[in-house]
Amino acid sequence: MSQKTFPLQKGALEEVAREFPTPFYLYDEAAIVANANRIIEAFADFPAYLNYFAVKALPNPYILKVLAKAGFGADCSSYPELLLAQRAGLSGEKIMFTSNETPAFEYEKAEELGAIINLDDFTHIDYLEQTVGLPSLVSLRYNPGSLKQGNAIIGEPHKSKYGLTRDQLFEAYKRLQEKGVRRFALHTMVASNELDVSYHIETAKLLFELAVEVKEKLGIALEFVNFGGGVGIPYTLDKEPLDYSELANGIKRVYDEILTPAGLAGMGIRTEWGRVVTGPYGWLITRAIHKKHTYREYVGVDASMADLMRPGMYGAYHHITVAGKENDEGTQTYDVVGSLCENNDKFAEDRVLPPISVAAEGGAGDLLVIHDAGAHGRAMGFNYNGKLRCGELLLRANGEVVQIRRPETVADYFATLDFAGVKDF
Ligand SMILES: *Cc1c(COP(=O)(O)O)cnc(C)c1O
């Protein structure tokens, strides 16, 4: 059993909501930093361990800055994500640029920042050379195909569009070597939201064995291998968080077994964890405004799947608590729904909760706390149905709450329509 926590009592949360109307995301800086430190601590035995935080999970430069200060880099996959990393003060090899179907201007920006470029395909070697030239260090993304089982969210590797096959990988290193590249790295990403430690250790083993083969066949000592992201978090109460030390110790065991005898003992290991870094330390706060009884019981809230689409998109479970009623018995069964004209705009279905008061009944309406929304939450939002995405708040380590992204306005929505030179007809 895992426990769901939230850093503010109801009174303090209501006070925040007076200054910043719901819905909004709230992130807990102290908890994020403590978590980053636990990760760094667990991997302290490896040479030059580094986690490149996956920017797509929480693309906010203030958060990236907090993580950079804790020692993390950034994993970017687009031009704007590179700009976010730059804004957070990151540059050089603190940035990993893992993209696919990459346009030239994105490689140019990555090169300008000195980011480590991770190539997704064999043909990108020439493309990169022709556009920005080959950097001194090149990483390649491996797709193990049927050698590795995927999991439900990411799918099977052999159906995945990412990465090079095994044969292509060897060819690509060779070609890069011939073109004068001298520093190499290896990357893969085969899982998403995976809580099984042994699964991640298996991935490490696969990459370590490959690193040995690369050394034997091509004489290349890889500088580091990068396991990508994909470490899960326990969204449901019956699951436990993954134990970082257990994972790091397991990886160290295969590292010592495979790499050390092959003379690769100095090889670095890196990760691109996003979800597990910020996921549990971000919450979507929304107010209950309507109640409806038809064939089911509904609670309508002021957020929608435009703010958090994981439940609608994947049927993902997000735990919900009611501020001030955390310890009350669940006696009602509700669907908690947003206002989008899509029937999958439901934060929860048949969820057992304490009785909820809504604004339409005359009071303020309860504040609902939607848990584990700190990664792949606000980031996946969209404007369908003219929905304006909510803002983001950061609970600073000193207890202050600051806005780190304002909510969207109607002017933002019209900004791509009202521009200089638009034709009026
Ligand atoms: C999405 C992604 C990540 C982050 O995954 P998490 O599940 O958030 O840890 C890392 N690397 C790449 C290449 C990705 O696409």
PDBQT file of the ligand as one rigid body, heavy atoms in Angstrom, charges set to zero:
ROOT
HETATM    1  C1  LIG A 501       9.194  10.267 -22.610  1.00  0.00    +0.000 C 
HETATM    2  C2  LIG A 501      10.631  10.055 -22.646  1.00  0.00    +0.000 A 
HETATM    3  C3  LIG A 501      11.384  10.037 -21.465  1.00  0.00    +0.000 A 
HETATM    4  C4  LIG A 501      10.773  10.187 -20.101  1.00  0.00    +0.000 C 
HETATM    5  O1  LIG A 501       9.968   9.125 -19.738  1.00  0.00    +0.000 OA
HETATM    6  P1  LIG A 501       9.356   9.013 -18.275  1.00  0.00    +0.000 P 
HETATM    7  O2  LIG A 501       8.393   7.897 -18.408  1.00  0.00    +0.000 OA
HETATM    8  O3  LIG A 501       8.700  10.309 -17.978  1.00  0.00    +0.000 OA
HETATM    9  O4  LIG A 501      10.473   8.717 -17.345  1.00  0.00    +0.000 OA
HETATM   10  C5  LIG A 501      12.750   9.882 -21.573  1.00  0.00    +0.000 A 
HETATM   11  N1  LIG A 501      13.357   9.725 -22.765  1.00  0.00    +0.000 NA
HETATM   12  C6  LIG A 501      12.669   9.724 -23.920  1.00  0.00    +0.000 A 
HETATM   13  C7  LIG A 501      13.410   9.546 -25.192  1.00  0.00    +0.000 C 
HETATM   14  C8  LIG A 501      11.283   9.876 -23.903  1.00  0.00    +0.000 A 
HETATM   15  O5  LIG A 501      10.605   9.867 -25.047  1.00  0.00    +0.000 OA
ENDROOT
TORSDOF 0
